[in-house]
């Protein structure tokens, strides 16, 4: 049953998520530019004028300004509202999934698990946006994702929640995924796959496990093919046009986390 308190908490978390997303978009842009993101006021990406606080309210200012800078009237990068919305949705999902629908594990994982998935979500949003806009997957967030995945898997095994065999299968899935993507990168000389994608599949496989990683890869290539056909159909690309594959992998990871078991069972029954 949906209560007033539930709606209030959901709304508050979405607002907090947009604020966090606003900061995250600044981190993305300044890290690309090689600038420090700890200090300094927000500036327009076009004219470099300092943005007043009333023009820097997440989502609301973008809507009121009709997506344009108050000073130079140039369009505001869609990256900003995109990150704000995604981070707001992440915090709402984190609340719904972590504290309402899913049964969390025993202490201390009952505390660490939601923090873990929140951290993973923020890293995936960072990688999704930066690859979508700049076609790069920086090493540091990928390595951070790898470290989190390893620690989480080991913690599940030590606490007895996950069997050692599951960890072995996740490691094998990570190794096979790496070799498969490395082969695509090597034989196409980097044209069919970037090396950032080769590194990214390792932590994703550790997060998902063997079964869901199969679902993830299947979905990633299907989504990538569909998007490619759509872009060509609308004249936005050609057969040799480079498309970042990281967003497809990350989108498929989210889908596999939510419905991986259902999709795998459905496909298995369809075949056999």
Secondary structure as the mmCIF struct_conf table of DSSP 4:
data_model
#
loop_
_struct_conf.conf_type_id
_struct_conf.id
_struct_conf.beg_label_comp_id
_struct_conf.beg_label_asym_id
_struct_conf.beg_label_seq_id
_struct_conf.end_label_comp_id
_struct_conf.end_label_asym_id
_struct_conf.end_label_seq_id
HELX_RH_AL_P HELX_RH_AL_P1 UNK A 4 UNK A 33
TURN_TY1_P TURN_TY1_P1 UNK A 34 UNK A 34
BEND BEND1 UNK A 37 UNK A 40
STRN STRN1 UNK A 43 UNK A 43
TURN_TY1_P TURN_TY1_P2 UNK A 45 UNK A 47
HELX_LH_PP_P HELX_LH_PP_P1 UNK A 49 UNK A 49
STRN STRN2 UNK A 50 UNK A 50
HELX_LH_PP_P HELX_LH_PP_P2 UNK A 51 UNK A 52
HELX_RH_3T_P HELX_RH_3T_P1 UNK A 53 UNK A 55
BEND BEND2 UNK A 57 UNK A 57
TURN_TY1_P TURN_TY1_P3 UNK A 58 UNK A 59
HELX_RH_AL_P HELX_RH_AL_P2 UNK A 60 UNK A 64
TURN_TY1_P TURN_TY1_P4 UNK A 65 UNK A 67
STRN STRN3 UNK A 68 UNK A 68
TURN_TY1_P TURN_TY1_P5 UNK A 70 UNK A 72
HELX_LH_PP_P HELX_LH_PP_P3 UNK A 74 UNK A 74
STRN STRN4 UNK A 75 UNK A 75
HELX_LH_PP_P HELX_LH_PP_P4 UNK A 76 UNK A 77
HELX_RH_AL_P HELX_RH_AL_P3 UNK A 78 UNK A 96
HELX_RH_PI_P HELX_RH_PI_P1 UNK A 97 UNK A 101
BEND BEND3 UNK A 102 UNK A 102
BEND BEND4 UNK A 106 UNK A 106
TURN_TY1_P TURN_TY1_P6 UNK A 107 UNK A 108
HELX_RH_AL_P HELX_RH_AL_P4 UNK A 109 UNK A 134
BEND BEND5 UNK A 135 UNK A 135
HELX_RH_AL_P HELX_RH_AL_P5 UNK A 139 UNK A 158
TURN_TY1_P TURN_TY1_P7 UNK A 159 UNK A 160
BEND BEND6 UNK A 161 UNK A 162
HELX_RH_AL_P HELX_RH_AL_P6 UNK A 164 UNK A 187
TURN_TY1_P TURN_TY1_P8 UNK A 188 UNK A 190
BEND BEND7 UNK A 191 UNK A 193
HELX_RH_AL_P HELX_RH_AL_P7 UNK A 195 UNK A 233
TURN_TY1_P TURN_TY1_P9 UNK A 234 UNK A 235
BEND BEND8 UNK A 236 UNK A 236
TURN_TY1_P TURN_TY1_P10 UNK A 239 UNK A 240
BEND BEND9 UNK A 245 UNK A 245
HELX_RH_AL_P HELX_RH_AL_P8 UNK A 246 UNK A 271
#
